[in-house]
Amino acid sequence: MLSYLPPDENFLGIAAEHSTDRAQIAILPLPLERTTSYGKGTKDGPRAILRASHYVEFYDDEFDRELCFDVGIATLESLPLKKLPPPEALSLIEARTREILASGKFCVALGGEHTVTAPLVRAHIERYPDVSVLQLDAHSDLRDEYDGTPLSHACVMARVAEFLPPDRITQVGIRALCKEEAAFIRKRGVHTFFASGIRRGRYGDEWIERVVETLGEKVYLTFDVDALDPSIMPATGTPEPEGLTYSECIALVRRVVESGRRIVGFDVVELAPIKRLHFADLVAARLVYKLLNIAFFHERPKSSRRSPKPRRSSRA
Ligand SMILES: [Mn+2]
C-alpha cells in the first residue's frame, strides 16, 4: 500500500485528484546520507527539491502541456532510511521501487546520495531486462571501495556493474576519476564520455549522437546533479569545474527519446542544498519536471478532464 504526501508537501503542489493512486508517475524521496566525502547535506536534497517545485510552472512551453494534470504525479512519503544499516536501507529502496513498478507507475527517485541508484537499477532490470543505464555525472563512481566501504556513493556504478553488463552503462560529463577507474572503463567496456573530450572535440561535433548510439531501446537515467557545471549547480557534495550546461543535458535526454528510445525511470541525486542559495534547488526541481516532460513525450494528453484544474495564484 503506497501512501502519498498531501498537496502542500508534494511535488509541484498539485491537488489530491492528480497526485494519488491514479497518477502515472510516482516521486520517491530518498534522503539517504551515509558516505558523503566532502560537502555534506544530501539528506536534505529531496525536501529541498519538493519545496522548490512549488515555484515551477505546471505548463511547459516546449511541449505545450501541463503534464502533471495529463498523467498525474503522486509523491510518496520518504522511506525511513536513517535508522537502518546501509544494506537494509538499500534493500528497502529496492522493495519499494518494485512495488511502484508493479503498480504500473513510472518511478522518479530523488536523492540523497548516489548510492541509492544500485537498488533502483536492480528493480528496473527485473521489469526491463535489457535496460541500458545512462549516467550523467562528474565522477565515474567505479571505485571498488571508498573510505573503507563498497557501499559508498563513489562506488555506485561499480556495484551496478556487478549485475548489469558494463557495456550497458554510458557515462557522460565525467571529469574526476582515479587510475583504477580509467582501467576499469577500458577493460570492461563502459561507454564513458569525458567532459574534456566533449570540449576538445574528441567525439566530434555530434557528440550527443555518439552517446545515444551506445544505448539500447530502454534507458534508465541516473542524473547526479554534479554533472552540471558548478556555476549553475554549486549545491552538491563534490562540485567539479568544466561541467555540462543545463541545455546540453536536456538536449541529450531529449535526443534519447527522439531517437525512438524509451526512458523507463530515472533518479536525480546528490543535491546538497546550501542555505540562501535557493536557485540551485529550483534548478534541480525544474530539471526533474523537464525530464518528466521529455520521458512522457509520446503520451497523448487526455481528451477531456473530469473537473477543472486547480490553479495557483501569482508567481511573482
Ligand atoms: Mn555520482
Residues whose N, C-alpha, C, O or C-beta is under 5 A from the ligand:
A	BS01	MN	H114 D137 H139 D141 H153 D224
